[in-house]
Amino acid sequence: MNPHAAANALALQHQDIAERVAANIARRTGHPREDLHQIAMLGILQAARRY
């Protein structure tokens, strides 16, 4: 079993948070929302793995 499977599942459950944060920042800065969403997901995944 993948040692990061639980962290990956947890990150996927919180994908809506990443989307909201990315959309908010994209509106304020003009950066592409999709890029910001990927960055937010990486942050959530890293936090889940440290938990």
CHARMM-style PDB file with segment names, atoms N, HN, CA, C and O in Angstrom:
ATOM      1  N   MET     1       0.844  -1.186   0.000  1.00  0.00      PROA
ATOM      2  CA  MET     1       0.000   0.000   0.000  1.00  0.00      PROA
ATOM      3  C   MET     1       0.882   1.240   0.000  1.00  0.00      PROA
ATOM      4  O   MET     1       1.903   1.296   0.686  1.00  0.00      PROA
ATOM      5  N   ASN     2       0.478   2.215  -0.767  1.00  0.00      PROA
ATOM      6  HN  ASN     2      -0.352   2.169  -1.325  1.00  0.00      PROA
ATOM      7  CA  ASN     2       1.199   3.484  -0.870  1.00  0.00      PROA
ATOM      8  C   ASN     2       1.184   4.198   0.478  1.00  0.00      PROA
ATOM      9  O   ASN     2       0.113   4.396   1.051  1.00  0.00      PROA
ATOM     10  N   PRO     3       2.346   4.588   0.998  1.00  0.00      PROA
ATOM     11  CA  PRO     3       2.368   5.245   2.318  1.00  0.00      PROA
ATOM     12  C   PRO     3       1.689   6.613   2.318  1.00  0.00      PROA
ATOM     13  O   PRO     3       1.343   7.131   3.379  1.00  0.00      PROA
ATOM     14  N   HSD     4       1.499   7.193   1.151  1.00  0.00      PROA
ATOM     15  HN  HSD     4       1.780   6.772   0.288  1.00  0.00      PROA
ATOM     16  CA  HSD     4       0.881   8.513   1.073  1.00  0.00      PROA
ATOM     17  C   HSD     4      -0.596   8.446   0.673  1.00  0.00      PROA
ATOM     18  O   HSD     4      -1.212   9.480   0.413  1.00  0.00      PROA
ATOM     19  N   ALA     5      -1.157   7.259   0.622  1.00  0.00      PROA
ATOM     20  HN  ALA     5      -0.657   6.420   0.833  1.00  0.00      PROA
ATOM     21  CA  ALA     5      -2.536   7.101   0.158  1.00  0.00      PROA
ATOM     22  C   ALA     5      -3.522   7.866   1.032  1.00  0.00      PROA
ATOM     23  O   ALA     5      -4.439   8.502   0.513  1.00  0.00      PROA
ATOM     24  N   ALA     6      -3.348   7.816   2.339  1.00  0.00      PROA
ATOM     25  HN  ALA     6      -2.603   7.300   2.761  1.00  0.00      PROA
ATOM     26  CA  ALA     6      -4.258   8.527   3.239  1.00  0.00      PROA
ATOM     27  C   ALA     6      -4.138  10.035   3.051  1.00  0.00      PROA
ATOM     28  O   ALA     6      -5.147  10.740   3.044  1.00  0.00      PROA
ATOM     29  N   ALA     7      -2.920  10.534   2.899  1.00  0.00      PROA
ATOM     30  HN  ALA     7      -2.100   9.962   2.905  1.00  0.00      PROA
ATOM     31  CA  ALA     7      -2.711  11.968   2.679  1.00  0.00      PROA
ATOM     32  C   ALA     7      -3.306  12.401   1.347  1.00  0.00      PROA
ATOM     33  O   ALA     7      -3.904  13.473   1.250  1.00  0.00      PROA
ATOM     34  N   ASN     8      -3.144  11.570   0.319  1.00  0.00      PROA
ATOM     35  HN  ASN     8      -2.659  10.699   0.398  1.00  0.00      PROA
ATOM     36  CA  ASN     8      -3.722  11.888  -0.993  1.00  0.00      PROA
ATOM     37  C   ASN     8      -5.239  11.954  -0.914  1.00  0.00      PROA
ATOM     38  O   ASN     8      -5.853  12.859  -1.479  1.00  0.00      PROA
ATOM     39  N   ALA     9      -5.844  11.006  -0.219  1.00  0.00      PROA
ATOM     40  HN  ALA     9      -5.345  10.271   0.240  1.00  0.00      PROA
ATOM     41  CA  ALA     9      -7.301  10.996  -0.085  1.00  0.00      PROA
ATOM     42  C   ALA     9      -7.780  12.218   0.686  1.00  0.00      PROA
ATOM     43  O   ALA     9      -8.794  12.821   0.336  1.00  0.00      PROA
ATOM     44  N   LEU    10      -7.055  12.580   1.728  1.00  0.00      PROA
ATOM     45  HN  LEU    10      -6.230  12.090   2.013  1.00  0.00      PROA
ATOM     46  CA  LEU    10      -7.411  13.757   2.518  1.00  0.00      PROA
ATOM     47  C   LEU    10      -7.317  15.027   1.672  1.00  0.00      PROA
ATOM     48  O   LEU    10      -8.187  15.895   1.750  1.00  0.00      PROA
ATOM     49  N   ALA    11      -6.266  15.132   0.871  1.00  0.00      PROA
ATOM     50  HN  ALA    11      -5.560  14.427   0.808  1.00  0.00      PROA
ATOM     51  CA  ALA    11      -6.108  16.295   0.001  1.00  0.00      PROA
ATOM     52  C   ALA    11      -7.247  16.382  -1.011  1.00  0.00      PROA
ATOM     53  O   ALA    11      -7.759  17.470  -1.276  1.00  0.00      PROA
ATOM     54  N   LEU    12      -7.639  15.262  -1.566  1.00  0.00      PROA
ATOM     55  HN  LEU    12      -7.223  14.379  -1.350  1.00  0.00      PROA
ATOM     56  CA  LEU    12      -8.739  15.261  -2.538  1.00  0.00      PROA
ATOM     57  C   LEU    12     -10.066  15.657  -1.895  1.00  0.00      PROA
ATOM     58  O   LEU    12     -10.917  16.262  -2.547  1.00  0.00      PROA
ATOM     59  N   GLN    13     -10.241  15.318  -0.632  1.00  0.00      PROA
ATOM     60  HN  GLN    13      -9.550  14.826  -0.103  1.00  0.00      PROA
ATOM     61  CA  GLN    13     -11.471  15.697   0.066  1.00  0.00      PROA
ATOM     62  C   GLN    13     -11.559  17.202   0.274  1.00  0.00      PROA
ATOM     63  O   GLN    13     -12.652  17.740   0.450  1.00  0.00      PROA
ATOM     64  N   HSD    14     -10.424  17.882   0.257  1.00  0.00      PROA
ATOM     65  HN  HSD    14      -9.536  17.444   0.114  1.00  0.00      PROA
ATOM     66  CA  HSD    14     -10.397  19.321   0.509  1.00  0.00      PROA
ATOM     67  C   HSD    14     -10.093  20.128  -0.751  1.00  0.00      PROA
ATOM     68  O   HSD    14      -9.629  21.265  -0.675  1.00  0.00      PROA
ATOM     69  N   GLN    15     -10.354  19.536  -1.887  1.00  0.00      PROA
ATOM     70  HN  GLN    15     -10.731  18.611  -1.949  1.00  0.00      PROA
ATOM     71  CA  GLN    15     -10.129  20.184  -3.170  1.00  0.00      PROA
ATOM     72  C   GLN    15     -10.969  21.456  -3.308  1.00  0.00      PROA
ATOM     73  O   GLN    15     -10.556  22.397  -3.985  1.00  0.00      PROA
ATOM     74  N   ASP    16     -12.132  21.491  -2.680  1.00  0.00      PROA
ATOM     75  HN  ASP    16     -12.468  20.726  -2.131  1.00  0.00      PROA
ATOM     76  CA  ASP    16     -12.998  22.673  -2.763  1.00  0.00      PROA
ATOM     77  C   ASP    16     -12.341  23.887  -2.118  1.00  0.00      PROA
ATOM     78  O   ASP    16     -12.525  25.013  -2.580  1.00  0.00      PROA
ATOM     79  N   ILE    17     -11.580  23.665  -1.056  1.00  0.00      PROA
ATOM     80  HN  ILE    17     -11.431  22.751  -0.681  1.00  0.00      PROA
ATOM     81  CA  ILE    17     -10.874  24.768  -0.402  1.00  0.00      PROA
ATOM     82  C   ILE    17      -9.821  25.337  -1.355  1.00  0.00      PROA
ATOM     83  O   ILE    17      -9.690  26.554  -1.487  1.00  0.00      PROA
ATOM     84  N   ALA    18      -9.082  24.464  -2.008  1.00  0.00      PROA
ATOM     85  HN  ALA    18      -9.188  23.475  -1.901  1.00  0.00      PROA
ATOM     86  CA  ALA    18      -8.064  24.912  -2.954  1.00  0.00      PROA
ATOM     87  C   ALA    18      -8.701  25.715  -4.080  1.00  0.00      PROA
ATOM     88  O   ALA    18      -8.148  26.724  -4.517  1.00  0.00      PROA
ATOM     89  N   GLU    19      -9.846  25.276  -4.543  1.00  0.00      PROA
ATOM     90  HN  GLU    19     -10.295  24.456  -4.189  1.00  0.00      PROA
ATOM     91  CA  GLU    19     -10.528  25.983  -5.628  1.00  0.00      PROA
ATOM     92  C   GLU    19     -10.974  27.366  -5.180  1.00  0.00      PROA
ATOM     93  O   GLU    19     -10.804  28.336  -5.920  1.00  0.00      PROA
ATOM     94  N   ARG    20     -11.537  27.474  -3.995  1.00  0.00      PROA
ATOM     95  HN  ARG    20     -11.675  26.687  -3.394  1.00  0.00      PROA
ATOM     96  CA  ARG    20     -11.988  28.783  -3.489  1.00  0.00      PROA
ATOM     97  C   ARG    20     -10.823  29.739  -3.306  1.00  0.00      PROA
ATOM     98  O   ARG    20     -10.908  30.906  -3.689  1.00  0.00      PROA
ATOM     99  N   VAL    21      -9.748  29.256  -2.730  1.00  0.00      PROA
ATOM    100  HN  VAL    21      -9.679  28.308  -2.419  1.00  0.00      PROA
ATOM    101  CA  VAL    21      -8.572  30.104  -2.522  1.00  0.00      PROA
ATOM    102  C   VAL    21      -7.996  30.540  -3.868  1.00  0.00      PROA
ATOM    103  O   VAL    21      -7.665  31.712  -4.052  1.00  0.00      PROA
ATOM    104  N   ALA    22      -7.877  29.611  -4.800  1.00  0.00      PROA
ATOM    105  HN  ALA    22      -8.146  28.659  -4.650  1.00  0.00      PROA
ATOM    106  CA  ALA    22      -7.327  29.929  -6.121  1.00  0.00      PROA
ATOM    107  C   ALA    22      -8.201  30.954  -6.847  1.00  0.00      PROA
ATOM    108  O   ALA    22      -7.681  31.896  -7.447  1.00  0.00      PROA
ATOM    109  N   ALA    23      -9.499  30.781  -6.797  1.00  0.00      PROA
ATOM    110  HN  ALA    23      -9.921  30.016  -6.310  1.00  0.00      PROA
ATOM    111  CA  ALA    23     -10.399  31.719  -7.475  1.00  0.00      PROA
ATOM    112  C   ALA    23     -10.295  33.109  -6.855  1.00  0.00      PROA
ATOM    113  O   ALA    23     -10.294  34.112  -7.569  1.00  0.00      PROA
ATOM    114  N   ASN    24     -10.210  33.168  -5.546  1.00  0.00      PROA
ATOM    115  HN  ASN    24     -10.211  32.353  -4.966  1.00  0.00      PROA
ATOM    116  CA  ASN    24     -10.100  34.450  -4.853  1.00  0.00      PROA
ATOM    117  C   ASN    24      -8.805  35.174  -5.251  1.00  0.00      PROA
ATOM    118  O   ASN    24      -8.826  36.363  -5.570  1.00  0.00      PROA
ATOM    119  N   ILE    25      -7.708  34.462  -5.231  1.00  0.00      PROA
ATOM    120  HN  ILE    25      -7.692  33.497  -4.972  1.00  0.00      PROA
ATOM    121  CA  ILE    25      -6.428  35.082  -5.584  1.00  0.00      PROA
ATOM    122  C   ILE    25      -6.399  35.454  -7.063  1.00  0.00      PROA
ATOM    123  O   ILE    25      -5.869  36.505  -7.424  1.00  0.00      PROA
ATOM    124  N   ALA    26      -6.958  34.611  -7.917  1.00  0.00      PROA
ATOM    125  HN  ALA    26      -7.389  33.758  -7.624  1.00  0.00      PROA
ATOM    126  CA  ALA    26      -6.988  34.897  -9.352  1.00  0.00      PROA
ATOM    127  C   ALA    26      -7.764  36.184  -9.634  1.00  0.00      PROA
ATOM    128  O   ALA    26      -7.354  36.988 -10.471  1.00  0.00      PROA
ATOM    129  N   ARG    27      -8.877  36.375  -8.942  1.00  0.00      PROA
ATOM    130  HN  ARG    27      -9.210  35.721  -8.262  1.00  0.00      PROA
ATOM    131  CA  ARG    27      -9.663  37.602  -9.139  1.00  0.00      PROA
ATOM    132  C   ARG    27      -8.865  38.837  -8.744  1.00  0.00      PROA
ATOM    133  O   ARG    27      -8.939  39.874  -9.403  1.00  0.00      PROA
ATOM    134  N   ARG    28      -8.104  38.715  -7.666  1.00  0.00      PROA
ATOM    135  HN  ARG    28      -8.044  37.873  -7.131  1.00  0.00      PROA
ATOM    136  CA  ARG    28      -7.374  39.878  -7.153  1.00  0.00      PROA
ATOM    137  C   ARG    28      -6.077  40.154  -7.908  1.00  0.00      PROA
ATOM    138  O   ARG    28      -5.653  41.307  -7.989  1.00  0.00      PROA
ATOM    139  N   THR    29      -5.441  39.132  -8.460  1.00  0.00      PROA
ATOM    140  HN  THR    29      -5.785  38.195  -8.394  1.00  0.00      PROA
ATOM    141  CA  THR    29      -4.121  39.313  -9.061  1.00  0.00      PROA
ATOM    142  C   THR    29      -4.087  39.172 -10.573  1.00  0.00      PROA
ATOM    143  O   THR    29      -3.183  39.693 -11.226  1.00  0.00      PROA
ATOM    144  N   GLY    30      -5.066  38.471 -11.136  1.00  0.00      PROA
ATOM    145  HN  GLY    30      -5.801  38.048 -10.605  1.00  0.00      PROA
ATOM    146  CA  GLY    30      -5.047  38.236 -12.571  1.00  0.00      PROA
ATOM    147  C   GLY    30      -4.248  37.018 -12.991  1.00  0.00      PROA
ATOM    148  O   GLY    30      -4.142  36.734 -14.184  1.00  0.00      PROA
ATOM    149  N   HSD    31      -3.679  36.285 -12.026  1.00  0.00      PROA
ATOM    150  HN  HSD    31      -3.765  36.517 -11.057  1.00  0.00      PROA
ATOM    151  CA  HSD    31      -2.957  35.059 -12.359  1.00  0.00      PROA
ATOM    152  C   HSD    31      -3.956  33.989 -12.795  1.00  0.00      PROA
ATOM    153  O   HSD    31      -5.113  34.018 -12.377  1.00  0.00      PROA
ATOM    154  N   PRO    32      -3.517  33.040 -13.637  1.00  0.00      PROA
ATOM    155  CA  PRO    32      -4.419  31.969 -14.076  1.00  0.00      PROA
ATOM    156  C   PRO    32      -4.938  31.138 -12.903  1.00  0.00      PROA
ATOM    157  O   PRO    32      -4.155  30.653 -12.086  1.00  0.00      PROA
ATOM    158  N   ARG    33      -6.253  30.975 -12.824  1.00  0.00      PROA
ATOM    159  HN  ARG    33      -6.889  31.369 -13.488  1.00  0.00      PROA
ATOM    160  CA  ARG    33      -6.890  30.237 -11.736  1.00  0.00      PROA
ATOM    161  C   ARG    33      -6.411  28.786 -11.688  1.00  0.00      PROA
ATOM    162  O   ARG    33      -6.203  28.235 -10.607  1.00  0.00      PROA
ATOM    163  N   GLU    34      -6.237  28.172 -12.851  1.00  0.00      PROA
ATOM    164  HN  GLU    34      -6.405  28.620 -13.729  1.00  0.00      PROA
ATOM    165  CA  GLU    34      -5.835  26.762 -12.888  1.00  0.00      PROA
ATOM    166  C   GLU    34      -4.444  26.565 -12.269  1.00  0.00      PROA
ATOM    167  O   GLU    34      -4.205  25.591 -11.555  1.00  0.00      PROA
ATOM    168  N   ASP    35      -3.534  27.503 -12.553  1.00  0.00      PROA
ATOM    169  HN  ASP    35      -3.728  28.294 -13.134  1.00  0.00      PROA
ATOM    170  CA  ASP    35      -2.190  27.402 -11.974  1.00  0.00      PROA
ATOM    171  C   ASP    35      -2.247  27.562 -10.456  1.00  0.00      PROA
ATOM    172  O   ASP    35      -1.593  26.826  -9.718  1.00  0.00      PROA
ATOM    173  N   LEU    36      -3.031  28.526 -10.007  1.00  0.00      PROA
ATOM    174  HN  LEU    36      -3.563  29.124 -10.607  1.00  0.00      PROA
ATOM    175  CA  LEU    36      -3.162  28.752  -8.571  1.00  0.00      PROA
ATOM    176  C   LEU    36      -3.818  27.568  -7.876  1.00  0.00      PROA
ATOM    177  O   LEU    36      -3.479  27.244  -6.738  1.00  0.00      PROA
ATOM    178  N   HSD    37      -4.764  26.919  -8.567  1.00  0.00      PROA
ATOM    179  HN  HSD    37      -5.039  27.182  -9.492  1.00  0.00      PROA
ATOM    180  CA  HSD    37      -5.420  25.729  -8.000  1.00  0.00      PROA
ATOM    181  C   HSD    37      -4.398  24.610  -7.804  1.00  0.00      PROA
ATOM    182  O   HSD    37      -4.405  23.933  -6.776  1.00  0.00      PROA
ATOM    183  N   GLN    38      -3.528  24.418  -8.778  1.00  0.00      PROA
ATOM    184  HN  GLN    38      -3.522  24.968  -9.613  1.00  0.00      PROA
ATOM    185  CA  GLN    38      -2.498  23.383  -8.651  1.00  0.00      PROA
ATOM    186  C   GLN    38      -1.569  23.679  -7.478  1.00  0.00      PROA
ATOM    187  O   GLN    38      -1.220  22.780  -6.713  1.00  0.00      PROA
ATOM    188  N   ILE    39      -1.171  24.939  -7.341  1.00  0.00      PROA
ATOM    189  HN  ILE    39      -1.455  25.669  -7.963  1.00  0.00      PROA
ATOM    190  CA  ILE    39      -0.288  25.321  -6.237  1.00  0.00      PROA
ATOM    191  C   ILE    39      -0.989  25.099  -4.900  1.00  0.00      PROA
ATOM    192  O   ILE    39      -0.384  24.606  -3.949  1.00  0.00      PROA
ATOM    193  N   ALA    40      -2.268  25.467  -4.833  1.00  0.00      PROA
ATOM    194  HN  ALA    40      -2.759  25.868  -5.606  1.00  0.00      PROA
ATOM    195  CA  ALA    40      -3.024  25.269  -3.589  1.00  0.00      PROA
ATOM    196  C   ALA    40      -3.138  23.785  -3.258  1.00  0.00      PROA
ATOM    197  O   ALA    40      -3.018  23.402  -2.094  1.00  0.00      PROA
ATOM    198  N   MET    41      -3.366  22.954  -4.256  1.00  0.00      PROA
ATOM    199  HN  MET    41      -3.463  23.266  -5.202  1.00  0.00      PROA
ATOM    200  CA  MET    41      -3.457  21.509  -4.017  1.00  0.00      PROA
ATOM    201  C   MET    41      -2.127  20.950  -3.524  1.00  0.00      PROA
ATOM    202  O   MET    41      -2.106  20.074  -2.659  1.00  0.00      PROA
ATOM    203  N   LEU    42      -1.026  21.444  -4.062  1.00  0.00      PROA
ATOM    204  HN  LEU    42      -1.043  22.155  -4.765  1.00  0.00      PROA
ATOM    205  CA  LEU    42       0.280  20.997  -3.576  1.00  0.00      PROA
ATOM    206  C   LEU    42       0.459  21.365  -2.106  1.00  0.00      PROA
ATOM    207  O   LEU    42       0.992  20.575  -1.326  1.00  0.00      PROA
ATOM    208  N   GLY    43       0.017  22.557  -1.732  1.00  0.00      PROA
ATOM    209  HN  GLY    43      -0.416  23.199  -2.366  1.00  0.00      PROA
ATOM    210  CA  GLY    43       0.109  22.973  -0.336  1.00  0.00      PROA
ATOM    211  C   GLY    43      -0.724  22.098   0.576  1.00  0.00      PROA
ATOM    212  O   GLY    43      -0.280  21.715   1.658  1.00  0.00      PROA
ATOM    213  N   ILE    44      -1.941  21.781   0.135  1.00  0.00      PROA
ATOM    214  HN  ILE    44      -2.302  22.093  -0.744  1.00  0.00      PROA
ATOM    215  CA  ILE    44      -2.816  20.922   0.928  1.00  0.00      PROA
ATOM    216  C   ILE    44      -2.212  19.527   1.053  1.00  0.00      PROA
ATOM    217  O   ILE    44      -2.244  18.927   2.127  1.00  0.00      PROA
ATOM    218  N   LEU    45      -1.664  19.015  -0.041  1.00  0.00      PROA
ATOM    219  HN  LEU    45      -1.639  19.503  -0.913  1.00  0.00      PROA
ATOM    220  CA  LEU    45      -1.061  17.688  -0.025  1.00  0.00      PROA
ATOM    221  C   LEU    45       0.161  17.653   0.912  1.00  0.00      PROA
ATOM    222  O   LEU    45       0.333  16.703   1.676  1.00  0.00      PROA
ATOM    223  N   GLN    46       0.990  18.672   0.849  1.00  0.00      PROA
ATOM    224  HN  GLN    46       0.850  19.444   0.228  1.00  0.00      PROA
ATOM    225  CA  GLN    46       2.147  18.715   1.740  1.00  0.00      PROA
ATOM    226  C   GLN    46       1.720  18.789   3.208  1.00  0.00      PROA
ATOM    227  O   GLN    46       2.308  18.133   4.068  1.00  0.00      PROA
ATOM    228  N   ALA    47       0.701  19.586   3.482  1.00  0.00      PROA
ATOM    229  HN  ALA    47       0.223  20.119   2.784  1.00  0.00      PROA
ATOM    230  CA  ALA    47       0.207  19.699   4.854  1.00  0.00      PROA
ATOM    231  C   ALA    47      -0.374  18.357   5.322  1.00  0.00      PROA
ATOM    232  O   ALA    47      -0.160  17.955   6.466  1.00  0.00      PROA
ATOM    233  N   ALA    48      -1.099  17.674   4.452  1.00  0.00      PROA
ATOM    234  HN  ALA    48      -1.273  18.001   3.523  1.00  0.00      PROA
ATOM    235  CA  ALA    48      -1.691  16.386   4.811  1.00  0.00      PROA
ATOM    236  C   ALA    48      -0.603  15.347   5.095  1.00  0.00      PROA
ATOM    237  O   ALA    48      -0.747  14.523   5.998  1.00  0.00      PROA
ATOM    238  N   ARG    49       0.472  15.392   4.328  1.00  0.00      PROA
ATOM    239  HN  ARG    49       0.588  16.062   3.595  1.00  0.00      PROA
ATOM    240  CA  ARG    49       1.560  14.432   4.549  1.00  0.00      PROA
ATOM    241  C   ARG    49       2.313  14.714   5.828  1.00  0.00      PROA
ATOM    242  O   ARG    49       2.830  13.785   6.450  1.00  0.00      PROA
ATOM    243  N   ARG    50       2.393  15.980   6.246  1.00  0.00      PROA
ATOM    244  HN  ARG    50       1.973  16.734   5.741  1.00  0.00      PROA
ATOM    245  CA  ARG    50       3.055  16.311   7.506  1.00  0.00      PROA
ATOM    246  C   ARG    50       2.184  15.965   8.700  1.00  0.00      PROA
ATOM    247  O   ARG    50       2.690  15.733   9.798  1.00  0.00      PROA
ATOM    248  N   TYR    51       0.849  15.930   8.484  1.00  0.00      PROA
ATOM    249  HN  TYR    51       0.438  16.119   7.592  1.00  0.00      PROA
ATOM    250  CA  TYR    51      -0.082  15.642   9.568  1.00  0.00      PROA
ATOM    251  C   TYR    51       0.059  14.215   9.921  1.00  0.00      PROA
ATOM    252  OT1 TYR    51      -0.630  13.730  10.818  1.00  0.00      PROA
TER     253      TYR     51
END
